[in-house]
Amino acid sequence: MTNLVRAKRPYSVSANTKARRQLVATLAVPLISVAAEAQQATPAPSATDQASVPQTVPSATFPEEGAASAPSNLAAPAAPSGATSPNAAAATTPPTHSAEQRPAEAILVDAEQLAPSPIPKAFIDSFFALRLELGGGGPFGGIIDQEKNSQISVVYSDGSVKTANVSHNAFHFGANVEVSALRAKSVKLTLRGGYLYTKIGQSATLGGGQYETKTFDATLLETHAALFGPVIYFGKKWFGSFQVLGGPLTGTLHPIPLGEQIEGFNVPDYAVSGWLLRVGPGFGYAWKTFLIGCDLLYSRSSFSSKDVVYTNLGSSLLLSTIEINGFVGLHF
């Protein structure tokens, strides 16, 4: 029997295995070249550093024939001495926060700092107002008609006599507060209460031409009144109004004041008391919390004295005035 000895076939590498090895070698070449460039860019380590740092050679492990996946255990090249890894740099760099990542406390502080200032209320929506008023006008009727019947005369050094009729004017100022009672859209009803001082003056101008001209002034009537009543407003920034106010008054009447001043008449003063009524429209402008405007008013005073002052009037005295009243104020 012949023994057949089968010769062992020398080990051969299949085509698939060659392709895998070429792929792994191709992937390893860029890693080795990058490590070489980093070593050239940094200064060469000293002999002591070379002794202390172990040298690592990149290597690749090839899978056995028939493995399904590509190699994944490539060794990374060792970092040269003096180089800083990205992870180490990230560990030493303080963290920064975006607007979305900032702590809640910081976001709340920013919101308070950036919060817009509150918008002031419109005047039509305000609840409380404080006003100061100043005005003047022309009085007529009642005691004014009686005073105009008198004439003032002066005698000059050459014996000439000059006469003049008297004229009258009204001046007043006051302060008041308002509280809103009703509000509906652009209409508001308020209740006003305040104080009003009124002065009725008398004046006359004498002379002219070659004679010295001189003007005399005196006070005919002074009154103090407390007024209360409703005021209706309509509008917003620019607004209109209508008021009906009334209240008690007290004062002092100085009949024929110029006669006493110029000709030396001795006329006593009379204490008077009665009622004052003021009615009229107005308009104004509201800017932030400030008010400014004007009123056109008709006022009528009815008062009396214990003694008869004017024969034609008896103890019951009347006085009417047309007034232009300016005001400024604040609303809240």
C-alpha positions in Angstrom: 0.0 0.0 0.0 1.4 3.1 -1.0 1.3 5.9 1.5 0.4 9.2 -0.1 1.7 12.1 1.7 -0.3 15.3 1.1 2.0 18.2 0.9 0.9 21.0 3.1 -0.2 23.9 1.1 1.7 27.0 1.9 -0.5 29.6 3.7 -2.0 32.1 1.3 -3.8 35.3 1.9 -7.2 35.8 0.3 -8.1 38.8 -1.7 -10.6 40.0 0.9 -8.0 39.9 3.6 -5.6 41.9 1.5 -8.2 44.6 0.9 -8.9 44.8 4.7 -5.2 45.2 5.5 -4.8 47.9 2.8 -7.8 49.8 4.3 -6.4 49.6 7.8 -3.0 50.8 6.6 -4.6 53.7 4.7 -6.5 54.8 7.9 -3.3 54.6 10.0 -1.1 56.7 7.7 -3.0 60.1 8.3 -2.8 59.6 12.1 0.9 59.0 11.9 1.5 62.0 9.7 -0.5 64.3 12.0 1.5 63.2 15.0 4.7 63.9 13.0 3.6 67.4 12.2 2.7 68.1 15.8 6.2 67.0 16.9 7.8 69.3 14.4 5.7 72.3 15.5 6.7 71.9 19.2 10.2 72.2 20.6 12.1 68.9 20.9 11.9 67.5 24.4 15.0 67.3 26.6 16.8 64.1 27.4 15.2 64.1 30.8 11.7 64.4 29.3 12.4 61.7 26.8 13.5 59.3 29.5 10.4 60.1 31.6 7.8 59.9 28.8 7.3 56.4 27.3 7.5 56.2 23.6 4.3 54.8 22.0 4.3 53.5 18.4 1.0 53.5 16.7 -0.1 50.0 15.8 -3.1 48.3 14.3 -4.7 44.9 15.0 -5.9 43.0 11.9 -9.0 40.8 12.2 -8.9 37.2 11.4 -10.1 36.1 8.0 -13.8 36.1 7.7 -14.4 38.9 10.3 -17.3 41.0 9.4 -16.3 44.4 10.7 -13.4 46.8 10.0 -10.8 47.2 12.7 -11.6 49.7 15.4 -8.7 49.4 17.9 -6.3 51.8 16.3 -4.0 53.2 18.9 -3.8 57.1 19.1 -0.4 58.6 18.8 1.1 60.0 22.0 0.8 63.7 22.6 4.1 65.5 22.4 5.6 67.0 25.6 4.2 70.5 26.3 1.0 70.1 24.2 -2.3 70.7 26.0 -5.2 68.4 25.3 -8.6 69.9 24.4 -10.2 68.1 27.4 -7.6 69.6 29.8 -8.2 73.1 28.3 -12.0 72.7 28.7 -11.5 71.7 32.3 -9.5 74.8 33.2 -11.7 77.3 31.3 -14.5 78.8 33.4 -18.0 77.9 32.1 -19.9 80.5 30.3 -23.7 80.7 30.2 -25.8 81.8 27.4 -29.0 83.9 28.0 -31.0 80.6 28.1 -28.5 78.9 30.5 -28.0 81.7 33.0 -29.2 81.1 36.6 -32.8 82.0 37.4 -31.6 84.7 39.8 -29.7 86.6 37.1 -32.6 86.4 34.7 -34.9 87.9 37.3 -32.5 90.8 38.0 -32.3 91.6 34.3 -36.0 91.6 34.0 -36.3 94.1 36.9 -33.7 96.3 35.4 -35.1 96.2 31.9 -38.8 96.6 33.0 -40.4 99.7 31.4 -41.5 102.5 33.6 -45.2 102.5 34.4 -47.4 104.5 32.1 -49.2 107.3 33.9 -52.9 107.2 34.0 -54.9 109.3 31.5 -56.7 112.2 33.2 -60.1 110.6 32.3 -59.1 107.5 34.3 -57.5 109.3 37.3 -59.3 109.3 40.7 -58.0 112.4 42.4 -57.0 115.9 41.2 -55.5 119.0 42.8 -55.9 122.4 41.1 -54.8 126.0 41.6 -56.7 128.7 39.7 -56.2 132.4 39.0 -58.3 134.7 36.9 -60.2 138.0 36.5 -63.1 139.5 34.8 -65.7 142.3 34.7 -68.3 142.7 37.4 -71.7 144.3 36.6 -75.2 144.8 38.0 -76.4 145.4 41.5 -73.8 147.3 43.6 -71.7 148.0 40.5 -74.5 150.0 38.9 -74.9 152.0 42.1 -71.2 152.8 42.3 -71.0 153.9 38.6 -73.6 156.6 39.4 -71.0 158.5 41.4 -68.3 160.8 39.9 -64.8 161.6 41.2 -63.5 165.1 40.8 -60.2 166.8 41.5 -59.1 170.5 41.5 -55.7 171.5 40.1 -53.5 174.4 41.2 -54.9 176.7 38.5 -58.5 176.1 39.7 -59.4 173.7 37.0 -61.7 170.8 38.0 -61.5 167.4 36.4 -64.0 164.7 36.8 -64.1 161.0 35.9 -66.3 158.1 36.1 -65.2 155.0 38.0 -64.6 151.5 36.5 -64.5 148.1 38.1 -62.6 144.9 37.7 -62.6 141.5 39.4 -59.7 139.4 40.5 -59.7 136.0 42.2 -57.6 133.0 43.0 -58.4 129.7 44.6 -57.5 126.1 45.3 -59.7 123.0 45.0 -59.6 119.2 45.0 -61.6 116.8 42.9 -62.6 113.2 43.5 -63.9 111.0 40.7 -67.5 109.8 41.2 -68.4 108.1 37.9 -66.4 107.1 34.8 -67.7 105.8 31.5 -65.4 105.6 28.4 -64.3 109.2 27.7 -66.7 110.8 30.2 -66.0 111.4 33.9 -68.1 113.0 36.7 -66.2 114.4 39.6 -67.1 116.2 42.9 -65.1 119.4 43.5 -64.6 121.3 46.7 -62.4 124.3 47.3 -61.7 127.8 48.5 -62.1 131.0 46.4 -60.9 134.6 47.2 -62.5 137.4 45.2 -61.6 141.1 45.1 -63.6 143.7 43.3 -61.5 146.8 42.6 -62.5 150.3 41.7 -60.4 152.7 39.6 -60.5 156.1 38.0 -58.1 158.1 35.8 -58.0 161.9 36.1 -56.2 164.6 34.1 -54.9 164.5 30.6 -53.6 167.1 28.2 -51.6 169.8 30.0 -52.7 168.4 33.3 -51.0 165.7 35.3 -52.6 162.3 34.7 -53.1 160.1 37.7 -54.9 156.8 38.2 -56.5 155.9 41.6 -57.3 152.4 42.7 -59.2 151.1 45.7 -61.0 148.0 46.9 -64.8 147.9 46.7 -65.5 144.3 47.9 -63.5 141.4 49.3 -65.1 137.9 49.8 -64.1 134.4 50.8 -66.2 131.5 49.6 -66.3 127.7 50.0 -67.6 126.1 46.8 -68.8 122.6 46.2 -70.4 120.9 43.3 -70.2 118.5 40.3 -67.9 118.8 37.3 -68.3 116.8 34.2 -65.3 116.1 31.9 -65.3 114.6 28.4 -62.2 113.7 26.3 -58.7 112.3 27.1 -55.6 114.4 26.6 -57.5 117.4 25.3 -60.7 117.6 27.4 -63.7 119.8 27.9 -65.6 120.4 31.1 -68.7 122.0 32.6 -69.0 123.0 36.2 -71.8 124.0 38.5 -70.5 125.2 41.9 -72.1 126.9 44.8 -71.4 127.7 48.5 -71.5 130.3 51.3 -69.5 133.5 51.2 -68.5 136.1 53.7 -66.7 139.4 53.2 -66.4 143.2 53.6 -67.9 146.0 51.5 -66.2 149.4 51.2 -68.8 151.7 49.5 -67.4 154.6 47.4 -63.7 153.7 48.2 -62.3 156.3 45.8 -64.4 159.1 47.3 -62.8 158.2 50.7 -59.3 158.1 49.2 -59.5 161.3 47.0 -62.1 163.6 48.6 -61.8 162.3 52.2 -65.3 160.9 52.5 -65.9 159.1 55.8 -67.8 156.0 54.7 -68.0 153.0 57.1 -67.3 149.4 56.0 -70.1 146.8 56.0 -69.8 143.1 56.8 -71.7 141.0 54.3 -72.6 137.3 54.0 -74.5 135.3 51.4 -74.1 132.8 48.6 -72.0 132.5 45.5 -72.9 130.5 42.3 -70.4 129.7 39.5 -71.4 128.1 36.3 -69.5 127.7 33.0 -67.6 125.6 30.5 -63.9 125.0 30.2 -61.2 123.1 28.3 -57.7 121.9 29.1 -54.8 119.6 28.3 -53.4 116.7 30.3 -49.7 115.8 30.0 -48.5 112.9 32.1 -49.7 113.9 35.6 -50.0 117.7 34.9 -53.1 119.7 34.0 -53.4 123.1 32.4 -56.5 124.8 31.0 -59.0 127.7 31.1 -62.6 128.3 32.2 -65.1 130.8 31.0 -67.4 131.4 34.0 -70.5 133.3 35.1 -70.7 134.0 38.8 -73.5 135.6 40.8 -73.2 136.7 44.4 -76.2 137.4 46.6 -75.5 138.8 50.0 -76.9 141.1 52.6 -75.9 143.5 55.3 -77.4 144.4 58.6 -77.6 148.0 57.6 -78.9 149.7 54.4 -75.9 150.6 52.2 -77.5 151.8 49.0 -80.9 153.4 49.1 -82.1 151.8 45.9 -81.0 148.3 46.9 -81.9 148.2 50.6 -80.1 145.4 52.6 -80.2 142.9 49.7 -77.1 143.2 47.5 -76.3 141.5 44.2 -73.2 141.2 42.1 -72.6 139.4 38.8 -69.3 138.7 37.1 -68.0 137.3 33.8 -64.7 135.7 34.5 -61.8 134.1 32.5 -60.1 131.6 34.8 -56.8 129.8 34.1 -55.8 126.8 36.1 -52.9 124.3 36.6 -53.0 121.1 38.5 -52.0 117.5 39.1 -54.0 114.3 38.7 -53.5 110.9 40.2 
